[in-house]
């Protein structure tokens, strides 16, 4: 055996041992990895069979043994390239159905069958003989038509895997590009070696590919050991990172921008990679035109953010990125809840607004008024309520119909709202009755406002088919007493005053007798004296 032949066998066995180690290592760790490990195990197992069978072929003593080991090579060699392609596709996050995966194995399966039965048809090798000049174990072969099909398919799979890695270069984070280079070289080295073999630039009579596969194995070992090839797949991770609908921004421990996904760029087109390294506050000012309104420090929290320009509403979740107990940065997740917010506001409007008059309904009034009532008590500030009732409303309904009655309700609500401030709680209390809560209003001030409402409504009749329908109100006013403990007592007092206004002839204002009448009397006495 020549020294060159010994070197060839040694290299082939080295490649086989390294691939066997890779296959065994991943198999033992398979529970820590995902589905990519299966494709890698099958890939390295097929290469292991290929390399060891090639080495045994060089140790063959006759043509029969050489043909046998060539057939064994074709158990692993034809499937290694499609399995390598499936491994790369899985790594890149490209979904492949089982049907397509199986279809990639059809050509290799036919190649194995045709090699095993070549003596009957010579479709793969037209001739397969011992090289007359070099002798055993060197082969002199003449390729058949299927050999060309097999060669094209094998080269296409390796080229496709290499091309996919090239195409994903830009979207791979710089920190993981060395991992990507290792995978590229792992595909490129056997592909180029096979090409040199086909054009006759390799050692005559020997397939050189198994002799270089140890280089690919070393690259894979490095990728697994140093850059966690299976536990962190940056390209597949980036595909998910850029595929989610939520905007994601990553900041370092100094709140400088270090990463963002495509969803962020859809929301803020001005966001670009030139902003990497900038302070996030400066980035936000450039994007939105004003300082970031939320706090980034502290534990994980969820906050709401409304953009001033676009009226978009986001739910912003910020979480500290920690390593070994130390904060290494911040993760900001922007979820667009604009439509949800609009729906929520619509439902709240429907739940708390009277459908006809578009003012608050009774439930909303009681809820909001209770809050102001309690605050007024705690702060010892004045608080008053006014109950309004449309005079002779039933007569209007009976005379003109409910449709006109509805128009009358809308008209009264509109006239009253025009006299009120935006933050005052005005509601339809039931039927033709309305209620108004007046925070920081004394009874005297509430009475003055009630008088104004009474006159405004009286001065603005409605017209129907040229006929004027006059409208008047009866109003009852009550002011919260110092000892008042519950809101419904105050509302009952205003109701008593309203009843008195109706009893006295309607179209007037009455104040609850126990409310500010005593104060008015005191003021009058002071004026007289």
Secondary structure, DSSP 8 states (H G I E B T S, - for coil): --HHHHHHHHHHHHHHHHHHHHHHHHHHTGGGS-THHHHHHHHHHHHHHHHHHHHHHHT-SSHHHHHHHHHHHHHHHHHHHHHHHHHHHHHTT----HHHHHHTHHHHHHHHHHHHTHHHH-SSEEEEEE-TTT-TT-EEEEE-HHHHHHHHHHHHHHHHHHHHHHHTSTTS-GGGHHHHHHHHHHHHHHHHHHHHHHTT-S-TTS--HHHHHHHHHHHHHHHHHHH-TTT--HHHHHHHHHHSSSEEEEEETT-BEEEE-HHHHHH-TT--GGGTTSBHHHHHHHHHSS---S---SS-EEEEEE-TTT--EEEEEEEEEEETTEEEEEEEEEEE-HHHHHHHHHHHHHHHB-TTT-SB-HHHHHHHHHHHHHHHHHHT--EEEEEEEETTHHHHHHHH-HHHHHHHHHHHHHHHHHTS-TTSEEEEEETTEEEEEEET--HHHHHHHHHHHHHHHHT--EEETTEEE---EEEEEEE--TT---HHHHHHHHHHHHHHHHHTTSSSEEE-TTTTHHHHHHHHHHHH-
